[in-house]
Amino acid sequence: MTIACGMDIGSNSFRLLVAEIRDGRLHPLAHDLVTVRLGERLGASGLILPAAMMRGESALARFAGKIAPYPLDSVRVCATHAVRMAANREEFLQRAESLIGVRVEVLSGEEEARLALLGALSGLPEEQPRSSLVLVDVGGGSSEIILRATPGSEPRVISLPLGAVGLSEEFGADLAPMRKKIQAALAPALRSIAGGEMVEKSPRLVASGGTATSLAALGLGLDRYDALRVQNYHLSPARLQTLVARLISLSPGERNGLPILAEGRGEIIVAGAMVLQEVQLALASRSLLVSDAGLLEGILLSGATDC
């Protein structure tokens, strides 16, 4: 039995998972999520702002306290788009590492995508179809798209600067140009990961990340988040369109008041949902399979493999 820890330092949220690994499956012992918005105004300033850095330090101090009681065999801590792009990343990394006593790895977009796939596959049903799979993970600062042509084949990955935080800050409620930007970025991206070949028509489309899981929880009508019910929830194009229309009809404050959305998620969920909509449309997918497992689980599993 292995007890492992993973931390995901994201552009919107910081997440923690401590789990036992038995027979390749994760059995959670501790989990935490803090909305930090580390990437706040990153596109305009190029920096992690002082207030955002302080929020991040507070979250990491909280995580350090949570993991202290566990006899951990491995700890892996990874940062994504906000830290990757910030001119003052070294200052943040030094302060973060002093709080948690572990080196923080800054993932490339491609590394982030591969770990998201590793984590998502750990939570999907064991009987995988012998067909292509496309995973999309919408984060706060970027979106990763991964094509696995067949089980066991080398995945093709691409990272796009289409994050829910960045898009929301750039366009606000001006959704028409936001959608045009998403569409313009997706077409060449899908051609790129296909390697010049046609992606199989209607591949299995899987989505991980906070946007996808929040939409699944809304689709299920949950008052409290339930990972077991969210995992493997099928979101049809019609249902996704209905959810997006409902969210657009509400103000950001009203969306933040929805009990299922994490703090501040109402301000960015429309942008993230539009990315998922456009991927689903481009791939002519009949449904989107939501995975509660994703990047965080991939970070934990990869760290345990290396120990």
C-alpha angles and dihedrals in degrees: 000000000000126000110204138175131209129186124192114201099197134179091250107017138026112215134191131195129179114183145161114239113216123168090345093304128113121236107189120226100171135008133178138172129190124185102226103158089211090171094058108149090345091140092058101038104028087220142097098246119234093246091050091048090052091050089051093050091050091052093049092048087053091050092049089056093048096053096044096091095054126090094227122198092190140009123191122181120188133182125204141192102337094051091038092058103033118108089213095049093124092059091051093046093052092050093045094049092049089057100047101027092227131104112256113223118211108217124215115229090256093050089049090052094050092050091048089054092048091052096044093050090053090063101041123096112280093235098077117183117244092245140094121291128200118196121195120190114188111200134176095265106019144010122229122207121193129186119200104185094193135355107281096019122123108268122235114221141188133179120211129194090238105119127159092236096045095046092047092051092046099047107016108186093343094108102167096067089039090058091046091054091050092049093048092052097044101055097062091038093058091046089050098053090045087062093226092309127108113263109236110270111261098000118188104278116208125184129196133175136069096297094055096043092046091052091049091051090050091047090052091049093235122172091195127030114261113186093194092058094042093050110096094002111159115227112194122207090249093050092046091050091051092050093048092048090051092049092048090053090060128072118243088255092052091048090051087054093062104109095224097056119092117238110296095001091117090068094059109023096093091059092048092046091052090056090053091046093053094047090049091050094046092052094041088230117178092211142001116233110215119216120198086196119073140114097358092053090046091053091051095046094046091050092051091049091055096049 
